[in-house]
Amino acid sequence: MHGAKPGYGARIFIKDEAANPSGSFKVRRAATSIYHAKKLGFKGVISATSGNYGAAVASQAAMAGLKCIVVQECYDSHGLGQPEIIEKARKCEALGAEVVQLSVGPELFYKFLLLLEETGYFNASLYTPFGIAGIETLGYEISTQFQERFGRDPDVVVCTNAGGGNLTGTARGLLKAKVASKIVGASVNLAGLHMASDGQFNRKSFTTGHTGFGVPFSSWPDRSDVPRSAARPLRYMDRYVTITQGSVFYMTETLASLEGLEKGPAGNTSLAAAFALAQEMSEDQMILVQETEYTGAGKHVQPQLSFARENGIRVFLGDPKDEIPGENLILPSHPSLIKASEVDLDHIRKSLIKTALGNCGTAPTEADIAFLAEETRKDEAFVRKVIVELT
Ligand SMILES: Cc1ncc(COP(=O)(O)O)c(C=O)c1O
């Protein structure tokens, strides 16, 4: 591999999920929900999502003959939206959904709940057990395909992480297939930008797969639109890394130029991280990037970069380590500058325990401590130590 030390540079494989209905792995998630909604006799389904999942729900609802409403956060208060989000809204509409386009802010879930009540439709949330179970097929398939082709499993599986369902479902599928690959979560680094801020909404160049979702959802999965989320990424992650926006754009262009594979931003987030991780691994090892997504008008690098420039973001070639989300976007001047930054998982674990204690109100029971040990993938001694620190 280019840039790796002699003997290093693991091989990178990509599981192409872009050919699924609606163009991403998200259909695995939607298919099980919509099947269930149909079986229970619902007339329609609703989903609150900023993108690919909406299109996936729309495609499955259309195939099942159900009505579909997608509630989407599209614009800032000036009515301006990122090309990628607008692209996804169009895609949902093209697949027959009614898209309720909202501006950024707390009204998303409020409006979503009102619509659920008014219509009596099924809540095809991203976070139900049906959705996550659907993603298990992806993990299982990876194992089958690797075994067929190489007679072994990948050493590392990299999953783009936002709300955590992608990583959770894939990891569970791998575990069911008795695969012991290391699971690495990867997110685009958007540190410092607030997701619910009107002024910052359009200062980011990624709409998912970023730390703005990945960090809060890993720290507290139950912040979603169901009482208990089935996406619990901290239970499965061996490592969590971030990568810069510019590095992902660079890798997107590289994949298109070298392999002729034009893919969208989310899966390429893992690819950029995998490229960096491969340099530390020996050349006989294998890394799998477990999904790609389709690309299209608004998702391409050019409209996203033009939009960034129009919003005052400085775009230039340089060292990605100098990238400041919301201020500049640095395309690596050399591929050797693409680095993955480690997220401190213990910090996230402590944050989860802190929130759990705050919500609990009373002293945690033995059962609570056992649960938190599983939640954080640590032992009970770790949980007890954190509790002592916190109190
Ligand atoms: C193509 C693609 N990959 C990865 C992700 C991240 O998945 P999750 O939110 O389950 O972590 C998303 C979510 O929006 C996506 O659309």
The ligand as an ORCA input file, in Angstrom:
! r2SCAN-3c Opt
* xyz 0 1
  C     -25.076      5.116      4.343
  C     -25.009      5.261      5.819
  N     -23.983      4.681      6.484
  C     -23.873      4.762      7.826
  C     -24.790      5.448      8.584
  C     -24.641      5.448     10.074
  O     -25.550      4.555     10.642
  P     -26.039      4.682     12.145
  O     -26.824      5.938     12.260
  O     -26.856      3.475     12.385
  O     -24.816      4.714     13.008
  C     -25.867      6.069      7.946
  C     -26.865      6.777      8.759
  O     -27.407      7.759      8.491
  C     -25.994      5.973      6.528
  O     -26.998      6.529      5.879
*
